[in-house]
């Protein structure tokens, strides 16, 4: 079970969006594994994708389709990543888009494909396309919760977030779902995330909004430091509310704050559900010279197997954190000025163990499920927070047995 998981919240329907989920039998019979998202005419969409050079066939095709026109449908399958499948993978992804287009009365380029699962295996096209009619039949505005379950792989819980805000005296809804538990250090978005709002937002404005929101959420998480071949995050704006906040206005700030909050919650849920995770760890680096410096330090800590295993053991081995900060590549770092805290307990100051630190106080923090590491570099005004989890025995087991 995910650390601190409170269950799937109420996911408010978004006008202009319908979702249908079915069990096509792509990997396991009876398990929901195919999701169709339908967008009303006039909706806009923006997406960010993996930076992995070996990106999956659906990523390549989704990029091409989105660059040419606004989508009418998104098709998402689990159980098979359609990555590392060469030219045939592109043909297979295109075939799936054509199957949706044929039934939906649109062009294949109006369909964005997304896949997640095992890399390097051919996509079972016949099985997948046979499930498309059932996904169409299941389309409903209230389909968010079922879709959240239908996009999971090694996840233990469905992930969703929803907000309703008032803009110009009228209600605006933002709802999203995500999946991911391993192979997580997105550098763009996450394994898969789909977020929609009924606000009116033009494509170029939506592009900027998504990049900023992802930069403060999905680009700040790591489970294991691995970037997937299939990462994708899509932000859709249907315009169904009729509310069009102008960029730079207070109304637009309200919308952006809500979108970012949904993205951040979805991103943190991925870390909470990290494969085998028992601890949720926030790493906050403050008073750096710039954002890069702060994120470099935070990610060095987050990716240290020694730090992550110490947290799994609830071992207050503060020297591992100190060592990670020291190898983060910060130039001309004044060691005497650096302080490190575990929650409110100072563990490092004046270049070494804090004078008043006692192991028992550190142990009280490490015994908790949710912990904040705070690193003060004392050399500027920049700051950044990264969220991660521990490494447990189960992380090794899950990934050792992934294909069996």
Legacy VTK file of the C-alpha trace (Angstrom):
# vtk DataFile Version 3.0
C-alpha trace
ASCII
DATASET POLYDATA
POINTS 404 float
0.000 0.000 0.000
1.232 3.480 -0.866
2.749 5.508 1.978
0.111 7.770 3.535
-2.463 6.880 0.862
-5.917 8.185 1.724
-7.831 6.545 -1.099
-9.000 7.892 -4.433
-10.689 11.280 -3.897
-13.876 12.407 -5.632
-12.890 13.012 -9.229
-15.181 15.690 -10.625
-16.315 15.171 -14.230
-14.906 17.675 -16.701
-17.335 18.957 -19.295
-16.286 17.827 -22.757
-14.435 14.705 -21.563
-15.680 11.118 -21.483
-13.661 8.075 -20.483
-14.203 4.380 -21.168
-12.272 1.505 -19.567
-12.320 -2.177 -20.452
-10.402 -5.426 -19.939
-9.011 -6.349 -23.358
-6.792 -9.175 -22.057
-3.522 -7.596 -23.189
-1.527 -9.201 -20.373
-3.891 -10.678 -17.784
-7.483 -11.806 -18.461
-10.133 -9.764 -16.658
-7.791 -6.963 -15.637
-8.736 -3.433 -16.835
-6.009 -2.549 -19.328
-7.474 -0.348 -22.062
-8.675 3.229 -21.596
-10.254 5.517 -24.188
-10.538 9.264 -23.538
-12.882 11.260 -25.772
-12.581 15.037 -26.175
-15.351 17.298 -27.401
-14.874 19.252 -30.621
-12.959 22.476 -30.017
-10.827 21.128 -27.150
-7.110 21.880 -27.083
-4.326 19.659 -25.798
-0.669 19.916 -24.869
1.771 17.186 -23.919
5.288 16.610 -22.666
7.083 13.362 -23.404
10.068 11.321 -22.299
13.578 12.515 -23.141
14.757 8.927 -23.444
16.330 8.503 -26.907
14.775 5.042 -27.173
11.289 6.493 -26.882
8.379 4.146 -27.517
6.480 3.948 -30.804
3.320 5.517 -29.313
5.397 8.460 -28.079
6.748 9.057 -31.591
3.281 8.818 -33.108
1.573 10.930 -30.438
4.127 13.693 -30.981
3.497 13.635 -34.719
-0.270 13.641 -34.403
-0.332 16.378 -31.773
1.922 18.610 -33.848
-0.555 18.432 -36.731
-3.974 18.822 -35.099
-6.021 18.780 -31.897
-6.940 15.274 -30.709
-10.406 13.772 -30.562
-9.351 10.616 -28.699
-6.565 9.310 -26.493
-6.013 5.537 -26.401
-4.071 4.094 -23.465
-3.054 0.476 -22.988
-1.187 -1.241 -20.175
0.567 -4.593 -20.223
2.819 -3.751 -23.168
5.017 -0.673 -23.713
5.406 -1.044 -27.495
8.962 0.229 -26.933
12.108 -1.204 -28.480
9.892 -2.644 -31.214
11.382 -0.840 -34.225
9.363 0.031 -37.319
6.772 -2.630 -36.615
5.955 -0.854 -33.364
5.060 2.292 -35.307
2.884 0.273 -37.689
1.126 -1.351 -34.740
0.508 1.972 -32.971
-0.860 3.429 -36.210
-3.164 0.421 -36.643
-4.616 1.030 -33.191
-5.185 4.715 -34.002
-6.952 3.733 -37.224
-9.206 1.337 -35.326
-10.282 4.116 -32.977
-10.715 6.583 -35.832
-12.875 4.156 -37.786
-15.311 3.759 -34.924
-15.095 7.376 -33.758
-15.666 8.942 -37.163
-12.403 10.879 -37.281
-8.951 10.655 -38.821
-6.197 8.454 -37.401
-4.157 11.622 -36.792
-6.898 12.723 -34.382
-5.956 9.850 -32.044
-3.050 9.958 -29.586
-1.730 6.513 -28.530
-0.088 5.764 -25.160
1.325 2.487 -23.865
2.946 1.220 -20.679
4.269 -2.162 -19.628
7.045 -4.533 -20.664
9.642 -3.147 -23.106
10.737 -5.073 -26.188
7.701 -7.263 -26.822
5.430 -6.877 -29.875
2.154 -5.117 -29.216
-0.735 -7.649 -29.357
-2.630 -5.555 -31.893
-5.473 -7.985 -32.514
-6.190 -8.336 -28.804
-6.006 -4.595 -28.247
-8.204 -3.593 -31.179
-10.835 -6.171 -30.242
-11.236 -4.283 -26.973
-11.824 -0.890 -28.593
-15.596 -1.333 -29.180
-16.086 -2.140 -25.483
-14.082 0.974 -24.537
-16.358 3.079 -26.748
-19.433 1.537 -25.157
-18.070 2.360 -21.709
-17.546 6.096 -22.417
-19.039 8.214 -19.617
-18.230 11.612 -18.106
-17.885 9.943 -14.693
-15.277 7.469 -15.954
-12.222 8.986 -14.253
-11.997 6.503 -11.357
-12.249 3.459 -13.626
-9.647 4.978 -15.950
-7.300 5.582 -13.002
-7.449 1.851 -12.330
-7.195 0.911 -15.999
-3.808 2.569 -16.589
-1.915 0.874 -13.720
0.990 -1.571 -14.052
3.042 -2.340 -10.911
1.144 0.373 -9.030
-0.663 -0.804 -5.911
-3.294 1.964 -5.889
-5.086 4.191 -8.428
-3.993 7.828 -8.444
-6.226 10.831 -9.003
-6.654 14.468 -8.061
-9.413 16.996 -8.649
-10.041 20.673 -7.944
-12.900 23.077 -8.522
-12.160 26.804 -8.424
-14.157 29.950 -9.110
-12.963 32.182 -11.928
-14.921 35.268 -12.882
-17.781 34.108 -10.710
-18.092 30.768 -12.526
-16.888 27.275 -11.537
-13.933 25.706 -13.339
-12.911 22.066 -12.882
-9.483 20.430 -13.115
-9.262 16.635 -12.812
-6.376 14.273 -13.490
-5.108 10.723 -13.141
-1.600 9.282 -13.250
0.253 5.992 -13.033
3.788 5.034 -12.117
5.665 3.183 -9.407
9.029 2.236 -10.889
11.394 3.450 -13.626
10.618 6.930 -12.333
12.787 9.969 -12.845
10.733 11.589 -15.565
12.634 14.764 -16.532
9.511 15.848 -18.370
6.315 14.502 -16.907
5.727 11.067 -15.470
5.091 7.515 -16.556
1.597 8.499 -17.697
-0.632 11.387 -16.622
-3.824 12.794 -18.095
-5.261 16.062 -16.803
-8.262 17.997 -18.103
-9.933 21.320 -17.394
-13.146 22.811 -18.763
-11.537 26.255 -19.042
-10.924 27.851 -22.442
-7.159 27.815 -23.060
-5.511 28.202 -26.453
-2.835 25.711 -27.467
0.219 27.977 -27.148
-0.917 29.162 -23.724
-1.642 25.588 -22.670
1.882 24.557 -23.718
3.435 27.076 -21.343
1.051 26.197 -18.537
1.870 22.489 -18.753
5.625 23.022 -18.896
5.557 25.221 -15.813
3.257 22.872 -13.888
5.316 19.794 -14.823
8.488 21.616 -13.808
7.162 22.012 -10.280
5.698 18.534 -9.956
6.486 15.617 -12.268
9.993 16.938 -12.928
10.698 16.901 -9.190
10.127 13.242 -8.373
12.291 10.141 -8.431
11.734 6.569 -7.320
14.873 4.982 -8.744
16.511 7.492 -11.089
15.444 5.655 -14.266
13.669 7.538 -17.061
11.117 5.413 -18.923
10.828 5.042 -22.687
7.102 5.824 -22.483
6.694 8.833 -20.214
3.919 11.185 -21.263
1.757 13.829 -19.628
-1.206 15.400 -21.412
-3.102 18.528 -20.372
-6.451 19.048 -22.095
-8.710 22.119 -22.087
-12.238 21.555 -23.385
-13.627 25.081 -22.978
-16.957 23.631 -21.816
-17.234 26.114 -18.925
-16.942 29.088 -21.263
-14.440 30.638 -18.867
-11.369 32.066 -20.628
-8.859 33.514 -18.169
-6.397 35.860 -19.835
-2.691 35.027 -19.411
-1.092 37.332 -16.855
-4.378 38.008 -15.069
-5.357 37.035 -11.528
-7.907 34.654 -13.048
-5.220 32.844 -15.014
-3.053 32.625 -11.906
-5.975 30.954 -10.135
-6.232 28.392 -12.924
-2.487 27.773 -13.049
-2.286 27.359 -9.271
-5.041 24.735 -9.388
-3.501 22.873 -12.353
-0.102 22.851 -10.634
-1.670 21.583 -7.404
-3.304 18.690 -9.272
-0.006 17.859 -11.007
1.916 18.001 -7.745
-0.542 15.716 -5.978
-0.449 13.203 -8.842
3.360 13.302 -8.863
3.632 12.804 -5.120
1.198 9.876 -5.294
3.615 8.164 -7.681
6.418 8.486 -5.131
4.149 7.353 -2.298
3.399 4.254 -4.374
7.014 3.687 -5.412
7.788 0.009 -5.857
8.294 -1.399 -2.368
8.283 2.060 -0.771
7.830 2.384 2.987
8.918 6.037 3.365
7.911 9.272 1.612
10.838 11.692 1.633
10.861 15.380 0.720
14.312 16.814 0.028
14.303 20.591 0.289
17.468 22.473 -0.665
17.484 26.183 0.180
19.774 29.201 -0.209
21.508 27.911 -3.324
22.899 30.190 -6.032
20.405 28.922 -8.632
17.714 26.305 -9.241
20.086 23.868 -10.948
22.440 23.862 -8.002
19.556 23.114 -5.657
18.105 20.317 -7.795
21.573 18.798 -8.323
22.004 18.474 -4.562
18.456 17.203 -4.039
18.689 14.550 -6.756
22.123 13.396 -5.602
20.575 12.637 -2.219
17.436 11.144 -3.766
19.409 8.792 -6.019
21.895 7.553 -3.429
21.259 3.832 -2.777
23.029 4.223 0.571
20.701 7.034 1.639
17.613 5.220 0.375
18.463 1.942 2.108
19.227 3.761 5.352
15.750 5.255 5.273
14.242 1.812 4.679
16.099 0.560 7.752
15.073 3.674 9.748
18.790 4.104 10.406
19.815 7.720 11.233
23.108 7.302 9.363
23.495 11.024 8.714
26.972 10.562 7.214
25.398 9.161 4.050
23.419 12.358 3.522
26.504 14.468 4.225
28.479 12.467 1.661
25.753 12.879 -0.978
25.733 16.659 -0.545
29.499 16.699 -0.845
29.546 14.836 -4.170
26.739 16.840 -5.792
29.231 18.977 -7.674
28.520 22.329 -6.033
31.555 24.532 -6.800
33.385 26.303 -3.968
31.000 24.971 -1.339
31.631 26.461 2.114
31.284 23.341 4.252
31.166 25.293 7.494
28.107 27.215 6.277
26.066 24.142 5.295
23.380 22.838 7.652
21.312 19.681 7.242
18.126 18.835 9.109
15.968 15.733 9.424
12.576 17.340 9.990
13.395 19.793 12.795
16.479 17.951 14.046
19.794 19.496 12.973
22.230 16.719 12.071
25.031 18.683 10.357
26.529 22.118 10.975
30.010 23.722 11.013
31.354 21.063 8.654
30.334 18.004 10.665
27.938 16.490 13.156
25.839 19.176 14.845
27.097 19.864 18.367
23.709 19.229 19.994
22.720 16.247 17.854
21.779 13.057 19.685
21.185 9.743 17.940
17.926 9.197 19.808
16.463 12.387 18.300
17.463 11.283 14.824
15.944 7.881 15.444
12.572 9.424 16.336
12.496 11.095 12.934
13.660 8.047 10.993
10.926 5.914 12.557
8.310 8.067 10.835
6.754 7.320 7.413
7.084 10.867 6.099
10.379 12.729 6.488
11.841 16.004 5.223
15.565 16.441 4.584
16.417 20.140 4.575
19.784 21.263 3.227
20.780 24.916 3.670
23.679 25.835 1.363
23.886 29.444 2.647
25.084 30.872 -0.665
22.078 32.450 -2.388
18.288 32.731 -2.529
17.296 29.818 -4.814
15.513 26.740 -3.512
14.007 23.514 -4.822
12.181 20.488 -3.463
12.395 16.927 -4.799
10.240 14.037 -3.593
11.501 10.466 -3.379
11.139 7.230 -1.419
13.295 4.546 0.144
14.661 1.314 -1.358
13.297 -1.852 0.222
13.668 -5.577 -0.329
10.417 -5.446 -2.274
11.839 -3.033 -4.856
14.416 -5.663 -5.804
11.839 -8.471 -5.748
9.282 -6.587 -7.878
11.829 -5.733 -10.549
13.563 -9.107 -10.466
10.205 -10.805 -11.051
8.721 -8.166 -13.386
8.493 -10.398 -16.465
7.617 -13.640 -14.668
LINES 1 405
404 0 1 2 3 4 5 6 7 8 9 10 11 12 13 14 15 16 17 18 19 20 21 22 23 24 25 26 27 28 29 30 31 32 33 34 35 36 37 38 39 40 41 42 43 44 45 46 47 48 49 50 51 52 53 54 55 56 57 58 59 60 61 62 63 64 65 66 67 68 69 70 71 72 73 74 75 76 77 78 79 80 81 82 83 84 85 86 87 88 89 90 91 92 93 94 95 96 97 98 99 100 101 102 103 104 105 106 107 108 109 110 111 112 113 114 115 116 117 118 119 120 121 122 123 124 125 126 127 128 129 130 131 132 133 134 135 136 137 138 139 140 141 142 143 144 145 146 147 148 149 150 151 152 153 154 155 156 157 158 159 160 161 162 163 164 165 166 167 168 169 170 171 172 173 174 175 176 177 178 179 180 181 182 183 184 185 186 187 188 189 190 191 192 193 194 195 196 197 198 199 200 201 202 203 204 205 206 207 208 209 210 211 212 213 214 215 216 217 218 219 220 221 222 223 224 225 226 227 228 229 230 231 232 233 234 235 236 237 238 239 240 241 242 243 244 245 246 247 248 249 250 251 252 253 254 255 256 257 258 259 260 261 262 263 264 265 266 267 268 269 270 271 272 273 274 275 276 277 278 279 280 281 282 283 284 285 286 287 288 289 290 291 292 293 294 295 296 297 298 299 300 301 302 303 304 305 306 307 308 309 310 311 312 313 314 315 316 317 318 319 320 321 322 323 324 325 326 327 328 329 330 331 332 333 334 335 336 337 338 339 340 341 342 343 344 345 346 347 348 349 350 351 352 353 354 355 356 357 358 359 360 361 362 363 364 365 366 367 368 369 370 371 372 373 374 375 376 377 378 379 380 381 382 383 384 385 386 387 388 389 390 391 392 393 394 395 396 397 398 399 400 401 402 403
